[in-house]
Amino acid sequence: MRCEGFPFEAGPDARVLVLGSMPGIASLRAGQYYAHPRNAFWPIVFSLWEAPLAADYAQRLAFARAHRIALWDAAHTCEREGSLDADMRRAEPNDFDGLMALAPGIRTVLCNGAASHAIVMRSGFPARYGLRVLRMPSTSPAHTMPFEQKRAAWRVLREAAEEGEA
């Protein structure tokens, strides 16, 4: 099955870009980033700022923008049956140059899992802009790391978003 990702979610003052690989079936059906109820992404993000988790997707996106977090996926399109990154074939990278033109303050890219990292590194985009790239543990429920370990690793998200603040 041919899958196509979502448009990026980024404000012009974004400092950190979180890249998934390609939305899973639950996210594609909902039209939302990280929509699977057991995906730890949104609980981690809100917990990093000690904020209650917003149930409304628009509020979640507003929270990310307010904290200078951009969301996108490494692949614009791919072929995949199911939701597993291991099943992705013929992944076409997103237009990262276009994103950087709209959000030039991005300095850090956090790849949500190995597939995202592989696509990004093959694209060469981080080197063109001198970006720091970190491969993060996947927030997917398929990655069986305990929540607190994932959260500890993802603390770098807040650090990157607040980098340079007085």
C-alpha positions as CSV (number, residue, x, y, z in Angstrom):
1,M,0.0,0.0,0.0
2,R,1.3,3.5,-0.9
3,C,1.4,5.8,2.1
4,E,1.7,9.5,2.1
5,G,2.6,11.6,5.1
6,F,1.2,14.7,6.6
7,P,2.3,18.4,6.0
8,F,4.8,19.6,8.5
9,E,3.7,21.4,11.6
10,A,6.1,24.2,12.4
11,G,6.1,27.8,13.5
12,P,8.6,30.2,12.0
13,D,10.5,30.2,15.3
14,A,10.9,26.4,15.6
15,R,14.3,25.3,17.0
16,V,13.9,21.6,17.1
17,L,12.5,19.2,14.4
18,V,11.1,15.9,15.5
19,L,11.0,13.5,12.6
20,G,9.0,10.2,12.6
21,S,9.5,7.8,9.7
22,M,5.9,7.7,8.3
23,P,2.6,7.8,10.2
24,G,1.2,4.5,11.2
25,I,-2.2,3.3,10.3
26,A,-3.9,4.8,13.4
27,S,-2.3,8.2,12.7
28,L,-3.1,8.1,9.0
29,R,-6.8,7.2,9.8
30,A,-7.0,10.0,12.4
31,G,-5.0,12.5,10.3
32,Q,-2.9,13.2,13.3
33,Y,0.8,12.8,14.3
34,Y,1.3,10.1,17.0
35,A,-2.4,9.2,17.2
36,H,-1.9,5.6,18.4
37,P,-3.3,5.6,21.9
38,R,-0.2,3.8,23.2
39,N,2.4,5.9,21.4
40,A,4.4,7.7,24.1
41,F,5.2,10.9,22.1
42,W,2.6,13.3,23.4
43,P,2.7,12.1,27.1
44,I,6.5,12.5,27.0
45,V,6.3,16.0,25.4
46,F,3.8,17.3,28.0
47,S,5.6,15.7,30.9
48,L,8.9,17.3,29.9
49,W,7.3,20.7,30.7
50,E,5.3,19.2,33.7
51,A,2.1,20.1,31.9
52,P,-1.1,18.0,31.9
53,L,-1.6,16.1,28.7
54,A,-4.1,17.8,26.3
55,A,-6.7,15.5,24.9
56,D,-7.5,17.8,22.0
57,Y,-5.1,17.4,19.0
58,A,-5.2,21.1,18.1
59,Q,-4.1,21.9,21.7
60,R,-1.3,19.4,21.4
61,L,0.0,21.0,18.2
62,A,-0.3,24.5,19.7
63,F,1.7,23.3,22.7
64,A,4.4,22.0,20.4
65,R,4.5,25.3,18.5
66,A,4.6,27.3,21.7
67,H,7.7,25.3,22.7
68,R,9.3,25.8,19.3
69,I,8.9,22.1,18.3
70,A,8.3,21.3,14.6
71,L,6.8,17.9,13.6
72,W,7.2,16.0,10.4
73,D,8.2,12.7,9.0
74,A,11.4,11.7,7.2
75,A,9.5,10.1,4.4
76,H,7.0,12.0,2.2
77,T,5.8,8.7,0.7
78,C,6.6,5.0,1.0
79,E,5.1,1.6,0.4
80,R,4.2,-0.3,3.5
81,E,1.7,-2.9,4.7
82,G,0.8,-2.2,8.3
83,S,2.5,0.3,10.6
84,L,6.0,-1.2,11.2
85,D,9.0,0.8,10.0
86,A,10.7,-2.5,9.1
87,D,8.1,-3.0,6.4
88,M,8.7,0.4,4.7
89,R,9.9,0.2,1.1
90,R,10.8,2.9,-1.5
91,A,10.7,5.7,1.0
92,E,11.0,9.1,-0.6
93,P,12.4,11.8,1.7
94,N,10.4,14.9,2.5
95,D,11.3,18.4,1.1
96,F,13.6,19.4,4.0
97,D,15.0,22.4,2.1
98,G,11.5,23.8,1.8
99,L,11.0,23.3,5.6
100,M,14.2,25.1,6.4
101,A,13.2,28.0,4.2
102,L,10.0,28.4,6.4
103,A,11.7,27.6,9.8
104,P,15.3,28.6,9.5
105,G,15.8,28.6,13.2
106,I,15.9,24.8,13.4
107,R,19.2,23.7,14.8
108,T,18.5,20.2,16.1
109,V,16.8,17.2,14.5
110,L,15.5,14.4,16.7
111,C,14.8,11.3,14.8
112,N,12.0,9.2,16.4
113,G,13.5,5.8,15.8
114,A,16.0,4.1,13.5
115,A,14.1,4.3,10.2
116,S,13.7,8.1,10.5
117,H,17.4,8.5,11.2
118,A,18.4,6.3,8.2
119,I,16.2,8.3,5.8
120,V,17.4,11.6,7.1
121,M,21.1,10.7,7.0
122,R,20.7,9.4,3.4
123,S,19.1,12.7,2.4
124,G,22.2,14.7,3.3
125,F,19.9,17.5,4.5
126,P,21.4,17.9,8.0
127,A,24.9,18.4,6.7
128,R,23.7,21.1,4.3
129,Y,22.4,23.2,7.2
130,G,25.0,22.2,9.9
131,L,22.3,20.6,12.0
132,R,22.8,18.4,15.1
133,V,21.0,15.1,14.5
134,L,20.2,12.6,17.3
135,R,18.6,9.2,16.9
136,M,16.1,8.9,19.7
137,P,14.4,5.8,21.0
138,S,11.1,5.3,19.2
139,T,8.0,6.4,21.1
140,S,6.0,3.7,19.3
141,P,4.5,1.0,21.4
142,A,6.4,-1.5,19.2
143,H,9.6,-0.3,20.8
144,T,9.3,-2.0,24.2
145,M,11.5,0.3,26.3
146,P,9.8,1.4,29.6
147,F,8.1,4.9,29.5
148,E,10.5,6.4,32.1
149,Q,13.5,5.3,30.0
150,K,12.1,6.8,26.9
151,R,11.2,10.0,28.8
152,A,14.8,10.3,30.2
153,A,16.2,10.0,26.7
154,W,13.8,12.5,25.2
155,R,14.8,15.2,27.8
156,V,17.1,16.5,25.1
157,L,13.9,17.7,23.3
158,R,13.3,20.4,26.0
159,E,17.0,21.3,26.1
160,A,17.1,21.8,22.3
161,A,13.8,23.7,22.3
162,E,15.1,26.1,25.0
163,E,18.6,26.4,23.7
164,G,19.8,30.0,23.8
165,E,17.2,31.3,26.2
166,A,18.3,33.7,28.9
